[in-house]
Amino acid sequence: MFKSNEKLFQAVNELIANLEKRGSISAAQELKKGFRLINGLTDGWALFLESIERLQNILPADSDADDLKNLLSIYETVYFAVYRKKPKPWWQLG
């Protein structure tokens, strides 16, 4: 999990750039769309979380391991922001 929103936002932007560079345009667009919904309120974070969860069905099976690791960290941080607890173990990457 990230120690600050600034670090989280930097990681999200880096992941979006990596996805675009690797040709995962639909995944990058989904992440961008959700990221724009953060408005400082819980509902914005919840909508971003839903967007992250949709990536499971969008990301190619051969996604970069570092990207998946970063996505998991982003997911855990956003999940905690919404629910104030660590995520359930259903999110299995890599």
Beta strands, then each sheet from edge to edge (+ up, - down):
end
